[in-house]
Amino acid sequence: MITEPEQLKDTLDMLDECLAIMESRPSLFEWQYPVDMDTMLKHIHVDGYYLMEEDLLGIASNIKIYDSFVTALYQQQDGFPHFRSLFPKNDNTQSVLTSITKVIDEEAHIRLSASPAYQKVSTEINRIEREARQQTKSIFKEWKALGYTADTEVTIREERLVIPVLAEFKRKVKGFVKDVSATGKVLFMEPSAIVELNNRLKELFAERRRERERILKQLSSEIRPFAPMLLTWMDSLTKADFVFAKYQLCSKYEAERPRQKNTNGLILKTAYHPVLKKELSKQNKKIVPLDLEMDDRHIVVVSGPNAGGKSVVLKTALLLQYWYQCGFFITARPESEMGHFEYLGIDCGDGQSIIAGLSTFSAHLQNLKNITEHANDKALIGLDELGTGTDPRYGAPIAQVILEQLREKKSFVIATTHFSQIREWGRKEDAVLQASMAYDAIALKPLYKYIQGKPGSSFALELMRKTGFDLDWISRINELAGKDLGKTEDLMLEWEQKNQQLEQILAENVQKSAHLTAMLDEYGRLKNKIGEKRKLAMDQAKKEAELLLAEANKRIEQTIRIIQENKADKNKTTKARSELNRFKSELTNKLNKPTPNAATVVKNEAELEVPSNWKPIPGERVKNKDTDQMGEVVELKKDRALVIFGLIKMWIPILELLPAKQEKKKKQAQSKGFNWMERQSSFQGEMDLRGVRTEEAKAKLTHFLDEAYALGHTQVKIVHGRGDGILRKILREHLKSLNYVREYVNEHSDRGGDGCTIVHMN
């Protein structure tokens, strides 16, 4: 465990560099495991000691790994200062590697070219071995034909070629017995004819061994001066391999680097126990993370029901602190802050020992004694179920005294307890922070959620009720425990139930708020989009109107010119007017065609005229210029107004608002094309003449029908009512005098019957 802040920072920086290397150059750590050179180089300075072929090949492998890593590391322009300090450039790598590879091949054998003498003797051995093997095979075939040999082939015993001969035929062959099988039925005999060749081979083998030793001693003496450097390289490779192993572990558990706290303390954000998360993931369950803060209030007392997660909180905090001070990232958010402690102590679980003669409580006392002796202001201590295992009348006081001693020593402590006395003590102490594990007081089940700042209850009686114990028993337990304790437990249960209800309401409100925020964002996007489309439609409509107006003026001028040139000739004039009417019909079709919101554009063009100094007042109805949406002003602030549109409340610039009750149309454009378009879009095909005097009704009807006919409508509806039928009769007589009226009929009985007249026009 690292206790020096600077050393710990360097260790974590190096792990950060390893992460950066794996992101940019993942192949950099794709190496074989380095060979341990400590043992092989330990005795290299002893006279007569030499390295074996396998050792030399291992040293060469380490040099290659080191050299390739250094080369790739320094190809980066900048960065990785810790790895560069660990792996400095060294030109001696090639000289050592060359010396080894010149003598040893990839199979850990001495090369024939290692020395002339070694090459000569090896060549001679190969020649004599071939000769001896040929003669031996020839003799073997001869003996085999006579039935003297066993089923096996020619083999070697004591560096000599031998033939397997059945024991009963040993006197029928000429040779020397070199070995006997386990059963004694087969003798391995050296034929007399090749004894001289085998003797020569034995001499050559001895000569080659001497030359081999000489070569290895010479090579070892060449490597001897580089032994310290090789050991340094080995140490660097080992450290780098260890950093890479730490990176792999951190990646496996998705650990991140926390912040370094300048003072002692612990702030964990969304932390979780890595082993517990791994086990829960196997069961397709999610872990509940915790937020824990220990600073000025350096003693945390965690209470709550059994199996609620109190011990998990304690173990998570101490494990992550230990990970951190061993140079690992932790399984928490990077906003977490970790202090530096010189001592970590924990008393958790059952430490009883038959051999040591310790009971459960005795083992706890022994641990507590050791912990309190080492406790100081730089200690982080975890105490699980403090004071249990003995008489409860003494367990709670023992726990309180131990916590008081640790408070005096200013140690950082996480303690779990079921004792209400400890909760009451902690409530009065400034250095103590009360905490609990959330519990569903309605469903009576743990939620495994750590809550800081609130004591918890064991809910023992509620669990008994849920389990089905007799209520009389529970009443008796309350009586024995005391009214105050029972009342406290009932109050805590009631508080927990109300707290859960409030949390549920809060969660719903947060969800609604998030939904409202999303709706406002969507409204803002739609508003911008509508504004862009409106501007585009306005521009397009204006361009089209200008073109239509220019074309209409051109046609009118052309018609006038034709009439003038032909001196009002009837045929020419009729033809010119016919052409003008045809153009009018085409223009009408274009205007009635569903172009991009043409009518809407004209309608928007005729927006309200508002005094320049107009400002809405709270309670006034207003309209949004862009969306035509009606709303009510709630509040004013400078040049903005808070307006309620249905369920949505938002701030709107006053310039984008219009008064809803004082609408005035803009002065109509001078172009007749624009007036025609506006009237076409706003014309209603129904007229109500009920209660209107006869002559006035006839005039209104004539004007209405003329306009409908001019705008191209072929059917309209006249509402005159039933009454005594006089108005209906007069209006229908008047319809007969209009030459563009084709027929008229009663409305359907469901929609007014003879109180309405449907007029069909040519």
C-alpha positions in Angstrom: 0.0 0.0 0.0 1.4 3.4 -1.0 1.2 6.1 1.6 3.2 8.9 0.0 0.9 11.2 -2.1 3.6 12.0 -4.7 4.5 8.3 -5.2 0.8 7.4 -5.5 0.3 10.2 -8.0 3.2 8.9 -10.2 1.8 5.4 -10.0 -1.7 6.5 -11.1 -0.1 8.7 -13.8 1.7 5.7 -15.2 -1.6 3.7 -15.3 -3.1 6.6 -17.1 -0.3 6.5 -19.6 -0.9 2.7 -20.1 -4.5 3.5 -20.9 -3.4 6.1 -23.4 -1.0 3.6 -25.0 -3.7 1.0 -25.3 -6.0 3.5 -27.0 -3.4 4.7 -29.5 -1.0 1.7 -29.9 -2.7 -1.5 -28.5 -0.1 -3.7 -30.1 2.6 -2.3 -27.9 1.9 -4.6 -25.0 1.5 -7.7 -27.2 4.6 -9.4 -25.9 5.4 -12.8 -24.5 6.1 -13.0 -20.8 9.6 -11.9 -20.1 12.0 -14.6 -18.9 13.2 -14.2 -15.3 16.9 -13.3 -15.5 17.4 -12.8 -11.8 18.2 -16.5 -11.2 20.3 -17.1 -14.3 22.5 -14.0 -13.7 22.8 -14.5 -10.0 26.0 -16.5 -10.2 27.5 -15.1 -13.5 30.4 -13.4 -11.6 31.5 -16.8 -10.2 34.7 -18.2 -11.9 33.9 -21.1 -14.1 30.2 -20.5 -14.2 28.5 -20.3 -17.6 25.0 -19.8 -18.9 23.2 -22.6 -20.6 21.8 -22.3 -24.1 18.2 -21.9 -22.9 19.3 -19.1 -20.5 21.1 -17.3 -23.3 18.1 -17.7 -25.6 15.8 -16.2 -22.8 18.2 -13.2 -22.4 18.0 -12.7 -26.2 14.2 -12.8 -26.1 14.1 -10.2 -23.3 16.4 -7.9 -25.2 14.1 -8.1 -28.3 11.1 -7.3 -26.2 12.8 -4.4 -24.6 14.2 -3.1 -27.9 10.8 -3.3 -29.7 9.0 -1.6 -26.8 11.5 1.2 -26.7 11.4 1.7 -30.4 7.6 1.9 -30.5 7.6 4.1 -27.4 9.9 6.8 -28.8 8.1 6.9 -32.2 5.5 9.0 -30.4 6.5 12.7 -30.5 5.6 13.5 -26.9 3.9 12.0 -24.0 4.4 8.9 -21.8 7.1 10.5 -19.6 6.8 7.8 -16.9 7.3 5.0 -19.4 10.2 6.8 -21.1 11.9 7.3 -17.7 11.4 3.6 -17.1 12.7 2.6 -20.6 15.6 4.8 -21.6 17.3 4.3 -24.9 20.4 2.1 -24.9 22.6 1.3 -27.8 24.2 -1.6 -26.1 21.1 -3.8 -26.8 22.2 -4.7 -30.3 25.8 -5.7 -29.2 24.5 -8.1 -26.6 21.9 -9.5 -28.8 24.3 -10.0 -31.7 26.8 -11.8 -29.4 24.1 -14.3 -28.4 22.4 -14.8 -31.7 25.8 -15.4 -33.3 26.3 -18.4 -31.1 22.8 -19.7 -30.2 20.1 -20.5 -32.8 16.3 -20.3 -32.3 16.1 -23.9 -31.0 18.6 -23.1 -28.2 21.4 -25.1 -29.9 25.0 -23.9 -30.5 25.5 -23.0 -34.1 28.1 -25.0 -36.1 29.6 -21.6 -37.0 30.3 -20.8 -33.3 33.9 -21.9 -33.7 36.0 -23.8 -36.3 36.8 -26.6 -33.8 33.1 -27.0 -32.9 32.2 -27.2 -36.5 34.9 -29.7 -37.3 34.1 -32.1 -34.5 30.4 -31.8 -35.2 30.9 -32.6 -38.8 33.1 -35.6 -38.0 30.4 -36.9 -35.5 27.7 -36.6 -38.2 29.9 -38.5 -40.7 30.8 -41.4 -38.3 27.2 -41.6 -37.0 26.0 -42.1 -40.6 28.6 -44.8 -41.2 27.9 -46.5 -37.9 24.1 -46.4 -38.4 24.5 -47.9 -41.9 26.6 -50.8 -40.6 24.3 -51.3 -37.7 21.2 -51.4 -39.9 22.9 -53.9 -42.2 23.7 -56.2 -39.2 20.2 -55.7 -37.8 18.6 -56.9 -41.1 20.9 -60.0 -41.1 20.1 -60.9 -37.5 16.4 -60.1 -38.0 16.3 -62.5 -41.0 17.7 -65.2 -38.7 15.0 -64.4 -36.1 17.4 -63.2 -33.4 16.0 -59.7 -32.9 13.0 -58.4 -31.0 10.2 -56.4 -32.6 11.8 -53.0 -31.9 14.3 -51.1 -34.1 17.9 -50.0 -33.7 18.3 -47.7 -30.6 21.0 -46.0 -28.6 22.3 -46.9 -25.2 25.2 -45.1 -23.5 25.7 -43.0 -26.6 26.2 -46.2 -28.7 24.1 -47.8 -31.4 22.7 -51.2 -30.2 20.4 -53.9 -31.6 17.6 -55.5 -29.5 18.4 -59.3 -29.4 16.3 -62.0 -27.8 18.0 -63.3 -24.7 18.0 -67.0 -25.9 20.1 -66.0 -29.0 22.8 -63.9 -27.2 25.5 -66.6 -27.8 24.7 -66.8 -31.5 25.6 -63.2 -32.2 28.9 -61.4 -31.9 28.7 -58.3 -29.7 28.6 -56.8 -26.2 25.6 -56.4 -24.0 25.0 -52.7 -23.1 21.6 -52.9 -21.5 18.7 -55.3 -20.6 15.0 -54.8 -20.8 12.8 -54.7 -17.7 11.6 -58.3 -18.3 15.1 -59.6 -19.1 13.9 -61.1 -22.3 15.6 -58.6 -24.6 19.3 -57.7 -24.6 20.6 -54.5 -26.2 23.8 -55.6 -27.8 26.5 -53.6 -29.6 27.8 -55.5 -32.7 31.5 -56.2 -32.6 31.9 -54.8 -36.1 31.0 -51.3 -35.0 32.8 -51.2 -31.6 35.6 -49.1 -33.1 33.2 -46.6 -34.7 31.3 -46.3 -31.4 34.5 -45.7 -29.5 35.5 -43.0 -31.9 32.1 -41.4 -31.5 32.4 -41.4 -27.7 35.7 -39.6 -28.0 34.3 -37.0 -30.4 31.3 -36.4 -28.1 33.6 -35.7 -25.2 35.6 -33.3 -27.4 32.5 -31.5 -28.5 31.3 -31.1 -24.9 34.6 -29.5 -24.0 34.4 -27.1 -27.0 30.7 -26.4 -26.0 31.7 -25.5 -22.5 34.5 -23.3 -23.8 32.2 -21.4 -26.1 29.5 -20.9 -23.4 32.1 -19.7 -20.9 33.5 -17.2 -23.4 30.0 -16.0 -24.3 29.1 -15.7 -20.6 32.2 -13.7 -20.0 31.2 -11.3 -22.8 27.7 -10.9 -21.2 29.0 -10.5 -17.7 29.7 -6.7 -17.9 26.1 -6.2 -19.1 24.5 -8.1 -16.2 23.5 -5.0 -14.2 22.0 -3.5 -17.3 20.1 -6.7 -18.1 18.8 -6.9 -14.6 17.6 -3.2 -14.9 15.8 -4.1 -18.1 14.3 -7.1 -16.4 13.0 -4.8 -13.6 11.6 -2.3 -16.2 9.8 -5.1 -18.1 8.4 -6.5 -14.9 7.1 -3.1 -13.8 5.6 -2.4 -17.2 4.0 -5.9 -17.3 2.5 -5.2 -13.8 1.1 -1.8 -15.0 -0.5 -3.6 -18.0 -2.0 -6.2 -15.6 -3.5 -3.4 -13.5 -4.9 -1.8 -16.7 -6.5 -5.1 -17.6 -8.1 -5.5 -14.2 -9.4 -1.8 -14.2 -10.8 -2.3 -17.7 -12.5 -5.5 -16.6 -14.4 -3.8 -13.8 -14.8 -0.4 -15.6 -12.8 1.4 -13.0 -11.9 5.1 -13.4 -9.3 7.4 -11.8 -10.6 9.4 -8.9 -9.4 12.9 -7.8 -6.6 13.1 -5.3 -7.7 14.7 -2.0 -5.2 17.0 -0.3 -6.5 16.1 3.1 -7.6 12.8 4.7 -11.1 11.9 3.9 -13.2 10.0 1.5 -15.8 11.1 -1.1 -17.3 8.3 -3.2 -19.7 9.0 -6.1 -21.7 6.2 -7.6 -19.4 3.6 -6.1 -19.9 -0.1 -6.1 -18.2 -3.3 -4.9 -16.5 -4.8 -8.0 -16.9 -8.4 -6.9 -20.5 -8.0 -5.9 -21.3 -6.4 -9.3 -19.7 -9.4 -11.1 -21.7 -11.9 -9.1 -25.0 -10.0 -9.6 -24.4 -9.7 -13.3 -24.3 -13.5 -13.4 -27.8 -13.5 -12.0 -29.0 -10.7 -14.4 -29.3 -8.3 -11.5 -28.2 -4.7 -11.2 -26.1 -3.4 -8.4 -27.3 -0.3 -6.4 -24.4 2.2 -6.2 -23.7 4.4 -3.2 -22.5 8.0 -2.5 -20.5 8.3 0.7 -18.8 11.3 2.1 -16.4 11.4 5.1 -14.7 14.7 5.8 -15.1 16.8 9.0 -17.6 14.3 10.2 -15.2 11.4 10.2 -17.3 8.7 11.9 -20.2 7.2 9.9 -22.6 5.0 11.8 -24.7 2.9 9.4 -27.9 1.3 10.8 -30.8 -0.5 9.2 -32.4 -3.9 8.8 -30.6 -7.2 8.5 -29.4 -8.2 4.9 -30.0 -4.5 3.9 -26.4 -3.9 2.7 -24.7 -2.3 5.7 -21.7 -4.5 5.5 -21.4 -4.0 1.8 -21.1 -0.2 2.3 -18.2 -0.8 4.8 -16.4 -3.3 2.6 -16.9 -1.2 -0.6 -15.4 1.9 1.0 -12.3 0.1 2.5 -11.7 -2.0 -0.6 -11.8 1.0 -2.9 -9.5 2.9 -0.6 -7.1 0.0 -0.6 -7.3 -0.3 -4.4 -6.5 3.4 -4.7 -3.5 3.3 -2.4 -2.2 0.2 -4.3 -2.2 2.3 -7.5 -5.4 1.1 -9.0 -8.4 3.0 -10.4 -11.6 2.5 -8.5 -15.1 1.4 -9.4 -16.7 4.9 -8.9 -17.2 8.0 -10.9 -14.1 10.2 -11.6 -15.6 13.0 -9.4 -14.8 10.9 -6.4 -12.1 12.1 -4.1 -9.7 9.8 -2.2 -7.5 10.8 0.7 -4.3 9.1 1.9 -4.2 6.9 4.9 -1.3 5.2 6.6 -3.4 2.5 8.3 -6.4 0.5 7.1 -8.1 -1.7 9.7 -11.3 -3.8 9.5 -13.2 -6.0 11.9 -15.7 -7.9 10.0 -17.0 -11.5 10.1 -16.5 -14.3 12.5 -12.9 -14.7 13.7 -13.3 -17.5 16.2 -10.5 -20.1 16.3 -10.4 -23.4 18.1 -6.7 -23.6 17.9 -6.2 -20.1 19.4 -8.9 -20.7 21.9 -10.9 -17.6 20.7 -14.7 -17.4 20.7 -16.5 -15.1 18.3 -16.6 -12.2 20.8 -13.0 -12.9 21.9 -11.8 -12.7 18.3 -13.7 -9.4 17.9 -12.1 -8.0 21.0 -8.6 -9.0 19.9 -9.2 -7.3 16.5 -10.6 -4.2 18.2 -7.5 -4.0 20.5 -5.1 -4.2 17.6 -7.1 -1.6 15.7 -7.4 0.9 18.5 -3.6 0.6 19.2 -2.8 1.6 15.6 -5.6 4.2 15.3 -4.6 7.8 14.6 -5.8 10.7 12.4 -4.4 8.9 9.3 -6.3 5.7 9.8 -9.4 4.4 8.0 -11.2 1.8 10.0 -14.3 -0.4 9.3 -16.2 -2.0 12.2 -19.0 -4.4 11.3 -21.8 -5.0 13.9 -19.8 -3.4 16.6 -20.5 -4.7 20.1 -22.4 -7.9 19.1 -21.7 -11.4 20.3 -22.1 -10.7 24.1 -24.7 -9.4 26.5 -26.6 -6.6 24.8 -26.6 -4.6 28.1 -22.8 -4.4 27.7 -22.5 -4.7 23.9 -23.9 -1.2 23.2 -21.7 0.5 25.9 -18.6 -1.3 24.6 -19.4 -0.1 21.1 -19.9 3.5 22.3 -16.7 3.5 24.2 -14.7 2.2 21.3 -16.2 4.8 19.0 -15.5 7.5 21.6 -11.8 6.5 21.7 -11.5 6.5 17.9 -13.3 9.9 17.8 -10.6 11.3 20.2 -7.9 9.9 18.0 -9.6 11.6 15.0 -9.7 8.3 13.0 -12.0 7.9 10.1 -14.5 5.1 10.9 -17.3 3.4 9.2 -19.3 1.4 11.8 -22.5 -0.7 11.3 -24.8 -1.4 14.2 -28.3 -2.4 15.3 -28.0 -0.7 18.7 -30.4 2.2 19.2 -28.1 3.5 21.9 -25.4 4.1 19.3 -27.8 6.0 17.1 -28.8 8.2 20.0 -25.1 8.8 20.9 -24.3 9.7 17.3 -27.2 12.2 17.1 -25.5 14.3 19.8 -21.9 14.1 18.3 -20.7 16.7 15.7 -18.1 14.3 14.4 -20.6 11.5 13.8 -22.6 11.2 10.6 -25.8 9.1 10.8 -26.5 6.9 7.8 -28.9 4.0 7.0 -30.0 1.5 4.4 -33.2 2.2 2.6 -36.1 -0.1 3.4 -39.5 -0.5 1.8 -41.7 0.0 4.8 -44.8 -0.9 2.8 -43.6 -4.1 1.2 -41.1 -4.8 4.1 -38.1 -5.6 1.9 -34.6 -4.0 1.7 -33.8 -1.6 -1.2 -30.0 -1.8 -0.7 -29.7 2.0 -1.1 -27.3 3.9 1.1 -28.9 7.1 2.6 -26.5 9.5 4.3 -27.7 11.8 7.1 -30.6 9.7 8.4 -30.5 6.9 11.0 -32.2 3.6 10.2 -34.2 1.0 12.1 -33.9 -2.8 12.2 -37.7 -3.1 11.6 -37.5 -6.3 13.7 -41.2 -6.1 14.9 -42.5 -5.4 11.4 -40.6 -8.4 10.0 -42.1 -10.5 12.8 -45.6 -9.3 11.7 -44.8 -10.1 8.1 -43.5 -13.5 9.1 -46.9 -14.2 10.8 -46.0 -14.1 14.5 -48.9 -13.7 17.0 -49.7 -10.0 17.7 -49.8 -10.8 21.4 -46.2 -11.9 21.2 -45.3 -8.6 19.5 -47.2 -6.6 22.2 -45.3 -8.5 24.9 -42.0 -7.8 23.2 -42.9 -4.1 23.1 -43.7 -4.3 26.8 -40.4 -5.9 27.6 -38.4 -3.5 25.4 -40.0 -0.5 27.0 -42.6 1.9 25.7 -40.1 4.6 24.6 -38.2 2.1 22.4 -41.4 0.7 20.9 -42.7 4.3 20.3 -39.4 5.2 18.7 -39.6 2.2 16.4 -43.2 3.0 15.4 -42.3 6.6 14.7 -39.3 5.5 12.5 -41.5 3.1 10.6 -44.2 5.8 10.1 -41.5 8.3 9.0 -40.0 5.8 6.6 -43.4 5.2 5.0 -44.1 8.9 4.6 -40.6 9.4 3.3 -41.1 6.7 0.6 -44.4 8.3 -0.4 -42.7 11.7 -0.7 -39.9 10.2 -2.7 -42.4 8.6 -5.0 -44.1 11.9 -5.5 -40.8 13.6 -6.1 -39.8 11.0 -8.6 -43.0 11.5 -10.5 -42.6 15.3 -10.4 -39.0 14.9 -11.7 -40.3 12.7 -14.5 -43.0 15.2 -15.3 -40.5 18.1 -15.2 -38.2 16.2 -17.6 -41.1 15.6 -19.9 -42.1 19.2 -19.8 -38.5 20.3 -20.5 -38.4 17.9 -23.4 -41.7 19.4 -24.6 -40.4 22.9 -24.3 -37.3 22.0 -26.2 -39.5 20.4 -28.9 -41.7 23.5 -28.9 -38.6 25.7 -29.4 -37.4 23.6 -32.3 -40.9 23.6 -33.9 -41.1 27.4 -33.4 -37.8 27.9 -35.2 -38.8 25.5 -37.9 -42.2 27.2 -38.4 -40.5 30.6 -38.5 -38.2 29.5 -41.2 -41.0 27.9 -43.2 -43.1 31.0 -42.8 -40.4 33.2 -44.1 -39.8 30.9 -47.0 -43.5 30.7 -47.8 -43.9 34.5 -47.5 -41.0 35.1 -49.9 -42.3 32.5 -52.3 -45.9 33.9 -52.2 -44.6 37.5 -52.7 -42.6 36.4 -55.7 -45.6 34.5 -57.2 -47.9 37.5 -56.5 -45.5 39.9 -58.2 -45.3 37.6 -61.2 -49.1 37.3 -61.4 -49.7 41.0 -61.0 -47.2 41.8 -63.7 -48.8 39.2 -66.0 -52.3 40.6 -65.2 -51.2 44.2 -66.0 -49.6 43.0 -69.2 -52.8 41.2 -70.3 -55.0 44.2 -69.4 -52.8 46.6 -71.3 -52.7 44.2 -74.2 -56.6 44.1 -74.2 -56.9 47.8 -74.0 -54.4 48.2 -76.9 -56.4 45.7 -79.0 -59.7 47.6 -78.4 -58.0 50.9 -79.2 -56.3 49.7 -82.3 -59.5 48.1 -83.7 -61.6 51.1 -82.7 -63.9 49.0 -80.4 -64.7 46.5 -83.1 -67.3 44.2 -81.6 -65.8 40.9 -82.8 -62.2 42.0 -81.8 -63.4 43.4 -78.5 -65.4 40.2 -77.7 -62.3 38.1 -78.6 -60.0 40.2 -76.5 -62.4 40.0 -73.5 -62.7 36.3 -74.0 -58.9 36.0 -73.8 -58.9 38.1 -70.7 -61.6 36.0 -69.1 -59.6 32.8 -70.0 -56.5 34.4 -68.3 -58.7 35.2 -65.3 -59.9 31.6 -65.1 -56.3 30.3 -65.3 -55.3 32.8 -62.6 -58.2 31.6 -60.4 -57.1 28.0 -60.8 -53.5 28.9 -59.8 -54.7 30.8 -56.8 -57.0 27.9 -55.7 -54.2 25.3 -56.3 -52.7 24.1 -52.9 -49.4 26.0 -53.2 -47.1 26.2 -50.1 -49.5 27.8 -47.6 -50.4 30.7 -50.0 -53.6 31.5 -48.1 -51.8 31.3 -44.8 -49.1 33.6 -46.1 -51.7 36.2 -47.0 -53.4 35.8 -43.7 -50.1 36.3 -41.9 -49.4 39.3 -44.2 -52.6 40.8 -42.7 -51.4 40.5 -39.1 -52.5 43.0 -36.5 -51.3 46.5 -36.3 -50.1 47.3 -32.8 -49.1 50.6 -31.3 -45.3 50.9 -30.9 -45.6 51.5 -27.2 -48.0 48.6 -26.6 -47.1 46.3 -23.7 -49.3 43.5 -22.4 -50.4 43.4 -18.7 -50.7 40.3 -16.5 -54.0 38.6 -17.1 -54.3 39.9 -20.7 -55.0 37.5 -23.6 -52.4 37.6 -26.3 -51.5 35.7 -29.5 -48.1 34.4 -30.6 -47.3 35.9 -34.0 -45.5 32.8 -35.3 -47.9 30.1 -34.2 -51.3 32.0 -33.8 -51.5 30.2 -30.4 -53.6 32.0 -27.8 -52.3 32.4 -24.3 -52.6 34.5 -21.1 -49.9 36.8 -19.7 -48.7 35.8 -16.1 -45.7 38.0 -15.5 -43.6 40.7 -17.2 -39.8 41.2 -17.0 -38.2 43.9 -19.1 -38.9 43.0 -22.8 -40.2 39.5 -22.1 -43.5 38.1 -20.9 -44.3 34.8 -19.1 -47.2 33.4 -21.0 -49.3 30.3 -20.3 -50.2 28.3 -23.5 -52.5 25.5 -22.4 -50.3 23.4 -20.0 -47.1 25.0 -21.1 -45.6 28.1 -19.4 -42.8 29.9 -21.2 -41.0 33.3 -21.6 -41.7 35.1 -24.9 -40.3 38.4 -26.3 -43.1 41.0 -26.3 -42.3 41.8 -29.9 -43.5 38.3 -30.8 -47.0 38.9 -29.2 -50.2 40.6 -30.3 -53.3 41.6 -28.3 -55.9 39.0 -28.8 -59.0 41.3 -28.6 -58.0 44.4 -30.6 -57.2 42.9 -34.0 -57.1 45.3 -36.9 -56.4 44.3 -40.5 -53.5 46.0 -42.2 -54.3 48.3 -45.1 -55.1 46.1 -48.0 -52.5 46.0 -50.8 -53.3 48.0 -53.9 -53.0 45.0 -56.1 -56.5 43.5 -57.0 -54.8 40.1 -57.3 -54.1 40.3 -53.5 -57.7 41.3 -52.7 -59.2 38.5 -54.8 -56.9 36.0 -53.2 -57.8 37.2 -49.7 -61.6 37.1 -50.4 -61.3 33.7 -52.0 -59.7 32.2 -48.9 -62.2 33.8 -46.4 -65.5 33.5 -48.4 -68.3 31.6 -46.5 -70.8 29.7 -48.7 -73.8 30.3 -46.4 -75.9 33.5 -45.7 -78.4 34.0 -42.9 -81.3 36.4 -43.7 -83.6 35.7 -40.8 -85.1 38.9 -39.3 -84.0 41.0 -42.3 -86.5 43.2 -44.0 -87.7 42.2 -47.5 -86.0 44.8 -49.7 -82.8 44.7 -47.7 -82.8 40.9 -47.8 -83.1 41.0 -51.7 -80.2 43.4 -51.9 -78.0 41.3 -49.6 -78.9 38.2 -51.5 -78.0 39.7 -54.9 -74.7 41.0 -53.6 -73.9 37.6 -51.9 -74.8 35.6 -55.1 -72.9 37.9 -57.4 -69.7 37.5 -55.2 -70.2 33.7 -55.0 -70.6 33.5 -58.8 -67.6 35.8 -59.4 -65.4 33.6 -57.1 -66.5 30.5 -59.0 -68.8 28.9 -56.4 -71.6 26.7 -57.9 -73.6 26.1 -54.7 -74.5 28.2 -51.7 -77.0 28.0 -48.8 -79.6 30.7 -47.8 -81.1 30.6 -44.4 -84.5 32.4 -44.2 -86.5 30.4 -41.6 -89.9 29.0 -41.9 -92.3 31.5 -40.3 -95.3 32.3 -42.4 -93.3 31.6 -45.6 -93.4 35.2 -47.0 -89.7 35.8 -46.9 -89.0 32.4 -48.5 -91.5 33.1 -51.3 -90.1 36.6 -52.1 -86.5 35.4 -52.1 -87.3 32.5 -54.4 -89.2 34.8 -56.8 -86.1 37.0 -56.8 -83.9 34.0 -57.6 -85.9 33.4 -60.8 -84.8 36.8 -62.1 -81.0 36.0 -61.8 -79.8 34.4 -65.1 -76.8 32.6 -63.5 -79.1 30.7 -61.1 -79.8 27.2 -62.5 -82.1 25.9 -59.8 -83.0 26.0 -56.1 -84.2 23.3 -53.7 -85.0 22.9 -50.0 -82.3 21.9 -47.6 -82.3 18.3 -46.2 -84.8 17.9 -43.4 -82.0 17.1 -40.9 -80.2 20.4 -41.8 -83.1 22.9 -41.8 -85.6 21.6 -44.4 -87.8 24.3 -46.0 -86.3 26.9 -43.7 -83.2 26.9 -45.9 -82.8 27.1 -49.7 -79.9 25.5 -51.6 -79.0 27.6 -54.7 -77.2 25.9 -57.6 -75.5 28.3 -60.1 -74.1 27.8 -63.6 
